[in-house]
């Protein structure tokens, strides 16, 4: 087994994911779903599943509650992923990805139970007690949790380097009030999130790089990675400006591409590879994920086949 540093993924708001098919989505009549598949989901959980699929060692810290949380945990353990269960308030939420006969996909998500300040304090203490090596915070936050949770955790991590793939209010807080004394190690955004935070479009790779470099210069993160759809991803850091483009692949579902990227990227770093190799590994994993149906993530064989075809370019530093 290839040597690697420890990886701990964090999922504050997991979901039990259902993917199914219908002939046509329309209002009014009962819609009979077929081919239902249940999977343990949530950003960090999916990152852990991707790392496990790629042959890596990973521990998934997940906040789970109620009967749905128990089912989620059982499914995750059945896949061979090591789980650290944190007892969360309420019942774990569910989400649905419904695909019609024209391959249009409809995604519905529940919000999750409210957290108190005491829940947040328990979670921080529990995470810090188990954190070592690379710590991946990915996915949404449950209602009631302060938007500054990610930054508070980054300040508390003495032994861990944080890879963050967050959105909404937590991402806005991070970008508006960066903490240069405790920066995120790697921050990942997709194109929509980057454009929303920038307040303008980022149509070209050069535009994406400029925005990523601004975030690095402001101390938001040591490295900033921004996805640009089928064009791949851009990575900026100290004296680092890279772009990796995947080959064209048949798209079955875009669900899971971001989490697969983060899994492939993080595993490469954990195995001692440099940022360029990690970007290439993440790009291959994301491309492999869109080839799978429903909420399925990347497959190791697909990633291995795609990796040599992911072209890496050095941009202006």
QUIHUZI-V959359 format. One line per field, one symbol per residue. ss: DSSP state (A for helix, B for strand, O for the rest). burial: # if it has 24 or more other C-alpha atoms within 12 Angstrom, else .. A space follows every 10 residues. Layout:
ss=???
burial=???
This chain:
ss=OOOOOOBBBB BOOOBBBBBB BOOOOOOOOO OOOBBBBBBB BOAAAAAAAA AAAOOOOOBB BBBBOAAAAA AAAAAAAAOO OBBBBBBOOO OOBBBBBBBO OOOOBBBBBO OOOOOOAAAA AAAAAAAAAA OOBBBBBBOO OOOOOOOOAA AAAAAAOOOB BBBBBOOAAA AAAAAAOOOA AAOBBBBBBO AAAAAAAAOO OOOOAAAAAA AAAAAAAOOO BBBBBBBOAA AOBBBBBOOB BBBBBOOOOO OOOOOOAAAA AAAAAAAAAA OOOOAAAAAA AAAAAAAAAO OOOOOOOOOA AAAAAAAOOO BBBBOOO
burial=....###### ########## ##..#..... .......### ########## ########## #####..### ###.###... ########## ########## ....###... .####...## ..##..##.# ########## ###.###### #######..# #######.## ##.##.###. .######### #.##..#... .#..##.### ######.### ########## #######..# #######.#. .######### ########## #...###### ########## ########## .###.##..# ##.....
